[in-house]
Amino acid sequence: MSAFLSSPDTLSALVTYWAAKASAPGSYSTPADSLLRAYQFSCRARSGSSGDLVIDDEVATLIGANNPAKAADTAYRILLLENQRSLAARYPDDDGYRAAGARYTYRRLPIVQFWLSTQATGQLVGLLRGYAYQSCEHDGWETSTARKLCDQIERWLLGDLEAKDCGPNGGNWASWEAPEDPRAVAMREALANA
């Protein structure tokens, strides 16, 4: 298994989506709130049953310097940091990814806004899975703030899929009945028209 530094556009696409969903009407949140929530869940997850809060100093520094208006930039830096940690665990003798990452800058991607407006956010599922695959090589991934941000993105993507296929209210799952097999319907229609 090999690991790579995710592209700047991959990180930008994920963060553009994250920021749009975190600030969407009805989300009762802001990107800064969502970022802080991800960090708090991460600290609690690292603490385990001990009850002692375990803090990630590098992420705490990023969040501490965070201007709420720049929450997307901070989220981008957190995703990049976690990807770099994965590469450091996988390739301890190679730090070329650090120099490459220094040139990374978040930019809001209009294509993501287009995907949101056309309910075509499925492309982001592949980007999210690819990012997670590249970032999971170290022991801290499961409890990382980046993982918690990815969990937020995944939850919103599932909501998008549900809204697209089941309607804005998710359909009536309590009284759902399976439709008839469309192949059988097509065969009956073909035989009736023959």
URQUIQUI-V524634 format. One record per residue. N is the residue number from 1. RES is the residue in three letters. OMEGA is omega in radians with two decimals (* if undefined). BURIAL is + if it has 24 or more other C-alpha atoms within 12 Angstrom, else -. Layout:
<<N & RES & OMEGA & BURIAL> <N & RES & OMEGA & BURIAL>>
This chain:
<<1 & MET & 3.11 & -> <2 & SER & 3.13 & -> <3 & ALA & -3.11 & +> <4 & PHE & 3.01 & +> <5 & LEU & 3.13 & +> <6 & SER & -3.08 & +> <7 & SER & 3.08 & +> <8 & PRO & -3.13 & +> <9 & ASP & 3.06 & +> <10 & THR & -3.14 & +> <11 & LEU & 3.12 & +> <12 & SER & 3.13 & +> <13 & ALA & 3.14 & +> <14 & LEU & -3.11 & +> <15 & VAL & 3.08 & +> <16 & THR & 3.11 & +> <17 & TYR & -3.13 & +> <18 & TRP & -3.11 & +> <19 & ALA & 3.13 & +> <20 & ALA & -3.12 & +> <21 & LYS & -3.12 & +> <22 & ALA & -3.12 & +> <23 & SER & -3.12 & -> <24 & ALA & 3.06 & -> <25 & PRO & -3.14 & -> <26 & GLY & 3.14 & -> <27 & SER & -3.12 & -> <28 & TYR & -3.04 & -> <29 & SER & 3.00 & -> <30 & THR & 3.05 & +> <31 & PRO & 3.13 & +> <32 & ALA & 3.09 & +> <33 & ASP & -3.13 & +> <34 & SER & 3.10 & +> <35 & LEU & 3.13 & +> <36 & LEU & 3.11 & +> <37 & ARG & 3.11 & +> <38 & ALA & 3.14 & +> <39 & TYR & 3.13 & +> <40 & GLN & 3.10 & +> <41 & PHE & 3.12 & +> <42 & SER & 3.13 & +> <43 & CYS & 3.12 & +> <44 & ARG & -3.14 & +> <45 & ALA & 3.12 & +> <46 & ARG & -3.11 & +> <47 & SER & -3.13 & -> <48 & GLY & -3.08 & -> <49 & SER & -3.09 & -> <50 & SER & -3.11 & -> <51 & GLY & 3.10 & -> <52 & ASP & -3.11 & -> <53 & LEU & 3.12 & -> <54 & VAL & -3.03 & -> <55 & ILE & 3.03 & -> <56 & ASP & -3.02 & +> <57 & ASP & -3.12 & -> <58 & GLU & 3.13 & -> <59 & VAL & 3.10 & +> <60 & ALA & 3.11 & +> <61 & THR & 3.11 & -> <62 & LEU & -3.11 & +> <63 & ILE & 3.12 & +> <64 & GLY & 3.13 & -> <65 & ALA & -3.05 & -> <66 & ASN & 2.94 & +> <67 & ASN & -3.10 & -> <68 & PRO & 3.12 & -> <69 & ALA & -3.12 & -> <70 & LYS & -3.11 & +> <71 & ALA & 3.13 & +> <72 & ALA & 3.08 & +> <73 & ASP & -3.14 & +> <74 & THR & 3.11 & +> <75 & ALA & 3.11 & +> <76 & TYR & -3.14 & +> <77 & ARG & 3.13 & +> <78 & ILE & 3.10 & +> <79 & LEU & 3.12 & +> <80 & LEU & -3.14 & +> <81 & LEU & -3.11 & +> <82 & GLU & 3.08 & +> <83 & ASN & 3.11 & +> <84 & GLN & 3.08 & +> <85 & ARG & 3.11 & +> <86 & SER & 3.12 & +> <87 & LEU & 3.11 & +> <88 & ALA & 3.12 & +> <89 & ALA & -3.10 & +> <90 & ARG & -3.09 & +> <91 & TYR & -3.04 & -> <92 & PRO & -3.10 & -> <93 & ASP & -3.09 & -> <94 & ASP & 3.12 & -> <95 & ASP & 3.11 & -> <96 & GLY & 3.13 & -> <97 & TYR & 3.12 & +> <98 & ARG & 3.13 & -> <99 & ALA & 3.12 & -> <100 & ALA & -3.13 & -> <101 & GLY & 3.13 & +> <102 & ALA & 3.14 & -> <103 & ARG & -3.10 & -> <104 & TYR & 3.10 & +> <105 & THR & 3.09 & +> <106 & TYR & 2.97 & +> <107 & ARG & 3.12 & +> <108 & ARG & -3.08 & +> <109 & LEU & 3.13 & +> <110 & PRO & -3.13 & -> <111 & ILE & 3.12 & -> <112 & VAL & 3.07 & +> <113 & GLN & 3.09 & +> <114 & PHE & 3.11 & -> <115 & TRP & 3.11 & -> <116 & LEU & -3.09 & +> <117 & SER & -3.13 & -> <118 & THR & -3.11 & -> <119 & GLN & -3.12 & +> <120 & ALA & -3.06 & -> <121 & THR & -3.14 & +> <122 & GLY & 3.11 & +> <123 & GLN & -3.11 & -> <124 & LEU & 3.10 & +> <125 & VAL & 3.12 & +> <126 & GLY & 3.11 & -> <127 & LEU & 3.13 & +> <128 & LEU & 3.13 & +> <129 & ARG & 3.11 & +> <130 & GLY & 3.11 & -> <131 & TYR & -3.12 & +> <132 & ALA & 3.12 & +> <133 & TYR & -3.13 & +> <134 & GLN & -3.01 & +> <135 & SER & -3.01 & +> <136 & CYS & -3.02 & +> <137 & GLU & -3.12 & +> <138 & HIS & -3.03 & +> <139 & ASP & -3.08 & -> <140 & GLY & -3.05 & +> <141 & TRP & -3.03 & +> <142 & GLU & -3.10 & +> <143 & THR & -3.06 & +> <144 & SER & 3.05 & +> <145 & THR & 3.11 & +> <146 & ALA & 3.12 & +> <147 & ARG & 3.12 & +> <148 & LYS & 3.03 & +> <149 & LEU & 3.10 & +> <150 & CYS & 3.09 & +> <151 & ASP & 3.09 & +> <152 & GLN & -3.14 & +> <153 & ILE & -3.14 & +> <154 & GLU & 3.13 & +> <155 & ARG & 3.13 & -> <156 & TRP & 3.10 & +> <157 & LEU & 3.07 & +> <158 & LEU & 3.07 & -> <159 & GLY & 3.08 & +> <160 & ASP & -3.13 & +> <161 & LEU & 3.12 & +> <162 & GLU & 3.14 & -> <163 & ALA & -3.13 & -> <164 & LYS & -3.04 & -> <165 & ASP & -3.06 & -> <166 & CYS & -3.10 & -> <167 & GLY & -3.03 & -> <168 & PRO & -3.13 & -> <169 & ASN & 3.08 & -> <170 & GLY & -3.14 & -> <171 & GLY & -3.14 & -> <172 & ASN & -3.06 & -> <173 & TRP & -3.10 & -> <174 & ALA & -3.12 & -> <175 & SER & -3.11 & -> <176 & TRP & 3.05 & -> <177 & GLU & -3.12 & -> <178 & ALA & 3.08 & -> <179 & PRO & 3.10 & -> <180 & GLU & 3.14 & -> <181 & ASP & -3.09 & -> <182 & PRO & 3.10 & -> <183 & ARG & 3.11 & -> <184 & ALA & 3.11 & -> <185 & VAL & -3.14 & -> <186 & ALA & 3.14 & -> <187 & MET & 3.12 & -> <188 & ARG & 3.13 & -> <189 & GLU & 3.12 & -> <190 & ALA & 3.13 & -> <191 & LEU & -3.14 & -> <192 & ALA & -3.11 & -> <193 & ASN & -3.09 & -> <194 & ALA & * & ->>
